[in-house]
Amino acid sequence: MKVMKRDGSTEVFMPEKIVVSAVKSGAPYETARDIASSLSKRTESTMKSTEIRKHVLSELRTRKAASAADAWEAYDQKHKKT
């Protein structure tokens, strides 16, 4: 799968990026791995980075890691102006 970034460029999907970001936000490692794995199994050839972000945040909240989702969003708002 490819990821279409906000600037229009594309890159190969790397599940490790999801794991690292989720863990840095405070999510348990296993939860982060499960979410990244679920994205890896999707059949789309390309996904927008914003869709991936929404999926990860939703999954964090449903897996009782809402504080990690909140931390991720706070980081994005501060550093990425989302």
One Martini backbone bead per residue (centre of mass of N, CA, C, O) as a GRO file, in nm:
protein
   82
    1MET     BB    1   0.101   0.034   0.016
    2LYS     BB    2   0.014   0.370  -0.015
    3VAL     BB    3   0.094   0.711   0.080
    4MET     BB    4  -0.083   1.012   0.093
    5LYS     BB    5   0.023   1.309   0.141
    6ARG     BB    6  -0.048   1.638   0.200
    7ASP     BB    7   0.157   1.728  -0.049
    8GLY     BB    8   0.107   1.461  -0.265
    9SER     BB    9   0.288   1.262  -0.188
   10THR     BB   10   0.448   0.937  -0.191
   11GLU     BB   11   0.455   0.631   0.010
   12VAL     BB   12   0.539   0.369   0.174
   13PHE     BB   13   0.401   0.167   0.390
   14MET     BB   14   0.488   0.191   0.752
   15PRO     BB   15   0.407   0.041   1.040
   16GLU     BB   16   0.628   0.156   1.232
   17LYS     BB   17   0.518   0.447   1.243
   18ILE     BB   18   0.268   0.380   1.405
   19VAL     BB   19   0.399   0.254   1.649
   20VAL     BB   20   0.579   0.488   1.737
   21SER     BB   21   0.358   0.706   1.764
   22ALA     BB   22   0.176   0.556   1.968
   23VAL     BB   23   0.387   0.510   2.190
   24LYS     BB   24   0.466   0.813   2.226
   25SER     BB   25   0.156   0.873   2.316
   26GLY     BB   26   0.095   0.597   2.522
   27ALA     BB   27   0.068   0.334   2.395
   28PRO     BB   28   0.062   0.021   2.383
   29TYR     BB   29   0.244  -0.184   2.198
   30GLU     BB   30   0.027  -0.395   2.117
   31THR     BB   31  -0.177  -0.192   2.014
   32ALA     BB   32   0.000  -0.068   1.797
   33ARG     BB   33   0.047  -0.332   1.638
   34ASP     BB   34  -0.250  -0.396   1.576
   35ILE     BB   35  -0.311  -0.141   1.415
   36ALA     BB   36  -0.090  -0.174   1.200
   37SER     BB   37  -0.188  -0.451   1.103
   38SER     BB   38  -0.470  -0.365   1.008
   39LEU     BB   39  -0.358  -0.175   0.787
   40SER     BB   40  -0.188  -0.389   0.626
   41LYS     BB   41  -0.468  -0.554   0.540
   42ARG     BB   42  -0.547  -0.363   0.346
   43THR     BB   43  -0.660  -0.316  -0.006
   44GLU     BB   44  -0.555  -0.062  -0.068
   45SER     BB   45  -0.325   0.113  -0.264
   46THR     BB   46  -0.433   0.394  -0.138
   47MET     BB   47  -0.373   0.628   0.132
   48LYS     BB   48  -0.445   0.872   0.330
   49SER     BB   49  -0.306   1.014   0.601
   50THR     BB   50  -0.576   1.109   0.725
   51GLU     BB   51  -0.709   0.827   0.732
   52ILE     BB   52  -0.503   0.694   0.912
   53ARG     BB   53  -0.531   0.880   1.152
   54LYS     BB   54  -0.831   0.828   1.207
   55HIS     BB   55  -0.802   0.525   1.255
   56VAL     BB   56  -0.604   0.533   1.491
   57LEU     BB   57  -0.770   0.710   1.684
   58SER     BB   58  -1.016   0.525   1.695
   59GLU     BB   59  -0.868   0.272   1.798
   60LEU     BB   60  -0.759   0.391   2.059
   61ARG     BB   61  -1.038   0.452   2.181
   62THR     BB   62  -1.155   0.150   2.164
   63ARG     BB   63  -0.874   0.049   2.333
   64LYS     BB   64  -0.826   0.230   2.588
   65ALA     BB   65  -0.635   0.496   2.445
   66ALA     BB   66  -0.726   0.803   2.466
   67SER     BB   67  -0.472   0.952   2.571
   68ALA     BB   68  -0.308   0.893   2.315
   69ALA     BB   69  -0.494   1.037   2.118
   70ASP     BB   70  -0.473   1.314   2.252
   71ALA     BB   71  -0.165   1.343   2.223
   72TRP     BB   72  -0.154   1.322   1.917
   73GLU     BB   73  -0.336   1.569   1.858
   74ALA     BB   74  -0.167   1.778   2.009
   75TYR     BB   75   0.082   1.748   1.836
   76ASP     BB   76  -0.044   1.817   1.564
   77GLN     BB   77  -0.145   2.103   1.642
   78LYS     BB   78   0.138   2.216   1.717
   79HIS     BB   79   0.324   2.097   1.456
   80LYS     BB   80   0.095   2.067   1.196
   81LYS     BB   81  -0.169   2.227   1.184
   82THR     BB   82  -0.465   2.043   1.212
   0.00000   0.00000   0.00000
